[in-house]
Amino acid sequence: MAIKMTVNGEEHSVEASPGMPLLWVLRDLLGMKGTKFGCGNSLCGACTVHLNGSAVRACGIPVEAADGASILTIEGLGDTALGRVQRAWVEAQVPQCGYCQPGMIMSVAAILSEEPGLQPDQVRARVNNICRCGTYDRINNAIGQLFPAD
């Protein structure tokens, strides 16, 4: 099945089996290794990407649902306004093992993009990704750095 999608601003056409998770299309067919496999059940958030501007768990999205869609992965944040989340993560030294962090960053970036008027505590409350290393204090500090001091 031929699927056309725009990933990080670049158009792609991929041949994929119906029902193949978007995660495997991104990782195995397009070489986007920043999006991680965690639980495979859309629970942990390691595979979070933006699909048409909204955060989704790529392990639970069949590729045909992405036909014609615009997808943003961690590789695509770069120097965009959303890349400021990545900078905050580095400044707060968030990662321990780092495995969950691309999905965590993508979740926070989507929340900020969808609801720019939120306060730090509101952003923190909306993030439901799991960090097995327990770096939640550092994650909270990074989120706080995204807001100017009063």
Order of alpha helices (4+ residues) and beta strands (2+ residues): beta-beta-beta-beta-beta-alpha-alpha-alpha-alpha-alpha
